[in-house]
């Protein structure tokens, strides 16, 4: 199904405006992080893990409501082992076990047994934060090597700039939504998994556009790169919209009905998918253009301007 057929949208003429727009969003993220420091999850700050087995059927919402009443509003609760067994994780290295027991005793007609209690120290949390940073960094470097070999180094740099842009924008939205109280989001392993997924998805869109540029360089020999880039983005636009629409619909449903456990992952993925599509169209290719003009000193504008003036005169004459 083609939503857009034979479009002729100019994606490159106003490339500086798109760069300013993206940089502004990222600066908002840095400012937000400075004023409202990021809230890290138990994985990265340390805390207590308590495995519990209930005698009768119970759901996670009942447990979460009980745990919230004793002050653990950012608890992580998930199924553990067999039916009616749950793992409760809270950011408390103190006497979390007794507080959790008190909270669970408030659930009527359901006895429980504590299966195990583990504590994650602050040092381990710090190590996990460092490992998370290394994971994202290695993923980006691997993408640079892949794009560099498949196309050329300039295109590889363009893809990496887009990926770094996506990571910063996603984190910006997480920080801003959390700071404004719109959503209760914290940086944890779910957010990290979503960011890494976004990195892979974003580079896929970028590769599709770069691949079409390479094909058109053979099909339209002599065409200046600005027109070639516009042509290639327009030719892949329908496919890009169709792909992102199906993923966005799924993520919106997951965000709406997935509950608190999946909220952070679904939100991060949703913003990341939209940002990744935007950066593939407006950032990656425009960086390649900037690099050719400013670093490699290739004159791309002269032919482009002459051709636009010629087209404008032809329309005016007609």
C-alpha positions as semicolon CSV with decimal commas, in nm:
position;residue;x (nm);y (nm);z (nm)
1;X;0,000;0,000;0,000
2;X;0,140;0,337;-0,108
3;X;0,041;0,638;0,101
4;X;0,281;0,865;-0,085
5;X;0,346;0,816;-0,454
6;X;0,598;1,020;-0,652
7;X;0,646;1,286;-0,386
8;X;0,880;1,576;-0,454
9;X;0,944;1,715;-0,106
10;X;1,255;1,926;-0,059
11;X;1,434;1,770;0,240
12;X;1,776;1,933;0,199
13;X;1,733;2,304;0,129
14;X;1,634;2,386;0,488
15;X;1,883;2,142;0,643
16;X;2,028;2,405;0,877
17;X;1,684;2,463;1,030
18;X;1,646;2,092;1,107
19;X;1,989;2,087;1,271
20;X;1,898;2,386;1,490
21;X;1,570;2,215;1,584
22;X;1,748;1,893;1,686
23;X;2,024;2,071;1,877
24;X;1,761;2,273;2,064
25;X;1,586;1,956;2,182
26;X;1,914;1,803;2,299
27;X;2,008;2,124;2,485
28;X;1,672;2,104;2,664
29;X;1,772;1,753;2,768
30;X;2,106;1,868;2,911
31;X;1,936;2,155;3,094
32;X;1,673;1,922;3,236
33;X;1,939;1,674;3,350
34;X;2,124;1,959;3,524
35;X;1,815;2,092;3,703
36;X;1,643;1,757;3,762
37;X;1,911;1,483;3,783
38;X;1,817;1,153;3,613
39;X;1,638;0,901;3,830
40;X;1,809;0,563;3,800
41;X;1,641;0,231;3,865
42;X;1,739;-0,033;4,118
43;X;1,973;-0,193;3,864
44;X;2,195;0,116;3,867
45;X;2,153;0,254;4,220
46;X;2,131;-0,056;4,435
47;X;1,838;-0,189;4,637
48;X;1,669;-0,501;4,767
49;X;1,513;-0,798;4,588
50;X;1,252;-0,998;4,774
51;X;1,101;-1,315;4,625
52;X;0,753;-1,393;4,757
53;X;0,515;-1,688;4,710
54;X;0,141;-1,639;4,773
55;X;-0,101;-1,915;4,864
56;X;-0,393;-1,783;4,656
57;X;-0,415;-1,612;4,319
58;X;-0,303;-1,248;4,312
59;X;-0,198;-0,999;4,045
60;X;0,087;-0,749;4,032
61;X;-0,141;-0,446;4,073
62;X;-0,258;-0,570;4,413
63;X;0,102;-0,617;4,526
64;X;0,211;-0,280;4,385
65;X;-0,073;-0,097;4,562
66;X;0,020;-0,260;4,892
67;X;0,390;-0,181;4,849
68;X;0,313;0,180;4,752
69;X;0,137;0,232;5,085
70;X;0,462;0,176;5,278
71;X;0,653;0,430;5,067
72;X;0,796;0,226;4,779
73;X;0,632;0,407;4,487
74;X;0,900;0,309;4,234
75;X;0,898;-0,062;4,310
76;X;0,951;-0,317;4,036
77;X;0,726;-0,622;4,055
78;X;0,732;-0,916;3,815
79;X;0,651;-1,285;3,803
80;X;0,914;-1,511;3,948
81;X;0,928;-1,887;3,913
82;X;0,593;-2,063;3,950
83;X;0,236;-1,933;3,964
84;X;0,173;-1,670;4,234
85;X;0,544;-1,620;4,288
86;X;0,674;-1,265;4,247
87;X;0,999;-1,073;4,268
88;X;0,969;-0,735;4,441
89;X;1,255;-0,488;4,389
90;X;1,280;-0,163;4,586
91;X;1,544;0,110;4,617
92;X;1,620;0,042;4,982
93;X;1,928;-0,125;5,124
94;X;1,794;-0,100;5,480
95;X;1,520;-0,300;5,645
96;X;1,317;-0,344;5,326
97;X;1,213;-0,700;5,413
98;X;1,012;-0,605;5,724
99;X;0,841;-0,316;5,542
100;X;0,745;-0,540;5,252
101;X;0,613;-0,805;5,490
102;X;0,403;-0,544;5,667
103;X;0,267;-0,423;5,334
104;X;0,180;-0,772;5,211
105;X;0,007;-0,861;5,536
106;X;-0,242;-0,591;5,449
107;X;-0,365;-0,802;5,156
108;X;-0,658;-0,991;5,308
109;X;-0,721;-1,365;5,270
110;X;-0,384;-1,440;5,116
111;X;-0,091;-1,577;5,309
112;X;0,261;-1,559;5,171
113;X;0,610;-1,695;5,219
114;X;0,939;-1,508;5,172
115;X;1,150;-1,723;4,939
116;X;1,469;-1,518;4,935
117;X;1,609;-1,172;5,002
118;X;1,901;-1,028;4,803
119;X;2,064;-0,687;4,811
120;X;2,226;-0,503;4,522
121;X;2,502;-0,277;4,654
122;X;2,570;0,075;4,527
123;X;2,905;-0,038;4,387
124;X;2,738;-0,303;4,171
125;X;2,487;-0,043;4,053
126;X;2,772;0,188;3,954
127;X;2,938;-0,094;3,760
128;X;2,611;-0,168;3,580
129;X;2,575;0,200;3,480
130;X;2,925;0,192;3,333
131;X;2,849;-0,134;3,150
132;X;2,528;0,018;3,011
133;X;2,727;0,312;2,872
134;X;2,982;0,075;2,718
135;X;2,702;-0,132;2,562
136;X;2,554;0,171;2,385
137;X;2,900;0,294;2,281
138;X;3,000;-0,043;2,135
139;X;2,671;-0,068;1,946
140;X;2,733;0,273;1,787
141;X;3,094;0,185;1,696
142;X;2,981;-0,145;1,543
143;X;2,726;0,046;1,331
144;X;3,000;0,286;1,215
145;X;3,218;-0,004;1,102
146;X;2,925;-0,173;0,928
147;X;2,809;0,137;0,739
148;X;3,168;0,235;0,660
149;X;3,235;-0,102;0,493
150;X;2,899;-0,124;0,319
151;X;2,904;0,227;0,177
152;X;3,188;0,467;0,256
153;X;3,329;0,642;0,560
154;X;3,131;0,964;0,505
155;X;2,802;0,775;0,507
156;X;2,916;0,586;0,816
157;X;2,971;0,916;0,997
158;X;2,627;1,034;0,888
159;X;2,466;0,720;1,030
160;X;2,654;0,754;1,359
161;X;2,558;1,122;1,397
162;X;2,196;1,017;1,348
163;X;2,229;0,737;1,605
164;X;2,390;0,962;1,866
165;X;2,119;1,218;1,795
166;X;1,851;0,953;1,854
167;X;2,000;0,843;2,187
168;X;2,021;1,201;2,318
169;X;1,669;1,292;2,202
170;X;1,518;0,977;2,356
171;X;1,689;1,042;2,690
172;X;1,574;1,405;2,668
173;X;1,210;1,300;2,641
174;X;1,248;1,052;2,926
175;X;1,401;1,321;3,150
176;X;1,150;1,592;3,056
177;X;0,841;1,371;3,096
178;X;0,970;1,250;3,432
179;X;1,060;1,601;3,550
180;X;0,716;1,738;3,454
181;X;0,544;1,451;3,631
182;X;0,368;1,337;3,314
183;X;0,510;0,987;3,355
184;X;0,709;0,818;3,630
185;X;1,018;0,713;3,436
186;X;1,356;0,599;3,561
187;X;1,671;0,491;3,380
188;X;1,683;0,113;3,416
189;X;1,761;-0,196;3,211
190;X;1,427;-0,174;3,029
191;X;1,511;0,177;2,911
192;X;1,856;0,058;2,806
193;X;1,705;-0,232;2,610
194;X;1,469;0,010;2,435
195;X;1,756;0,247;2,347
196;X;1,963;-0,036;2,198
197;X;1,660;-0,151;1,999
198;X;1,610;0,203;1,871
199;X;1,976;0,215;1,762
200;X;1,925;-0,096;1,551
201;X;1,594;0,023;1,408
202;X;1,720;0,371;1,326
203;X;2,022;0,249;1,136
204;X;1,794;0,024;0,931
205;X;1,601;0,326;0,800
206;X;1,926;0,510;0,734
207;X;2,073;0,216;0,541
208;X;1,763;0,200;0,319
209;X;1,803;0,567;0,222
210;X;2,179;0,536;0,171
211;X;2,126;0,223;-0,038
212;X;1,883;0,409;-0,264
213;X;2,133;0,696;-0,298
214;X;2,398;0,447;-0,411
215;X;2,157;0,294;-0,663
216;X;2,060;0,633;-0,799
217;X;2,424;0,734;-0,835
218;X;2,453;0,456;-1,095
219;X;2,114;0,524;-1,254
220;X;2,146;0,902;-1,271
221;X;2,509;0,966;-1,351
222;X;2,595;1,335;-1,350
223;X;2,308;1,438;-1,121
224;X;2,432;1,662;-0,840
225;X;2,425;1,510;-0,492
226;X;2,161;1,747;-0,348
227;X;1,903;1,646;-0,606
228;X;2,014;1,285;-0,577
229;X;1,961;1,287;-0,201
230;X;1,617;1,445;-0,235
231;X;1,518;1,195;-0,501
232;X;1,631;0,900;-0,291
233;X;1,453;1,014;0,026
234;X;1,131;1,075;-0,167
235;X;1,150;0,734;-0,333
236;X;1,184;0,558;0,004
237;X;0,940;0,783;0,192
238;X;0,633;0,563;0,146
239;X;0,817;0,253;0,267
240;X;0,950;0,445;0,567
241;X;0,604;0,574;0,664
242;X;0,442;0,232;0,624
243;X;0,707;0,063;0,837
244;X;0,706;0,317;1,118
245;X;0,324;0,332;1,126
246;X;0,289;-0,039;1,199
247;X;0,545;-0,022;1,479
248;X;0,396;0,296;1,627
249;X;0,048;0,145;1,641
250;X;0,184;-0,156;1,831
251;X;0,378;0,062;2,075
252;X;0,082;0,293;2,139
253;X;-0,131;-0,009;2,233
254;X;0,150;-0,144;2,452
255;X;0,190;0,195;2,621
256;X;-0,183;0,224;2,682
257;X;-0,247;-0,129;2,809
258;X;0,094;-0,269;2,908
259;X;0,079;-0,135;3,262
260;X;0,353;0,022;3,477
261;X;0,598;-0,263;3,415
262;X;0,617;-0,200;3,039
263;X;0,546;0,173;3,044
264;X;0,910;0,286;3,036
265;X;1,008;0,042;2,762
266;X;0,705;0,124;2,543
267;X;0,745;0,501;2,583
268;X;1,117;0,493;2,509
269;X;1,062;0,275;2,204
270;X;0,780;0,498;2,077
271;X;0,986;0,818;2,101
272;X;1,290;0,635;1,963
273;X;1,110;0,499;1,658
274;X;0,970;0,841;1,569
275;X;1,306;1,008;1,634
276;X;1,493;0,741;1,438
277;X;1,269;0,794;1,135
278;X;1,312;1,171;1,161
279;X;1,691;1,147;1,189
280;X;1,718;0,906;0,896
281;X;1,538;1,156;0,674
282;X;1,657;1,492;0,808
283;X;1,987;1,431;0,990
284;X;2,189;1,145;0,839
285;X;2,181;1,250;0,473
286;X;2,209;1,620;0,555
287;X;2,522;1,547;0,758
288;X;2,673;1,374;0,455
289;X;2,594;1,687;0,251
290;X;2,751;1,910;0,516
291;X;3,062;1,689;0,534
292;X;3,109;1,696;0,157
293;X;3,068;2,074;0,145
294;X;3,265;2,180;0,454
295;X;3,525;1,908;0,500
296;X;3,579;1,765;0,152
297;X;3,520;2,111;-0,006
298;X;3,289;1,977;-0,277
299;X;3,066;2,241;-0,440
300;X;2,717;2,094;-0,425
301;X;2,519;2,417;-0,424
302;X;2,601;2,568;-0,763
303;X;2,438;2,301;-0,975
304;X;2,147;2,272;-0,734
305;X;2,073;2,647;-0,736
306;X;2,106;2,673;-1,113
307;X;1,866;2,385;-1,163
308;X;1,610;2,534;-0,921
309;X;1,631;2,873;-1,092
310;X;1,586;2,707;-1,430
311;X;1,279;2,518;-1,307
312;X;1,133;2,835;-1,154
313;X;1,178;3,027;-1,482
314;X;1,017;2,744;-1,677
315;X;0,713;2,748;-1,448
316;X;0,690;3,128;-1,468
317;X;0,709;3,121;-1,851
318;X;0,441;2,854;-1,870
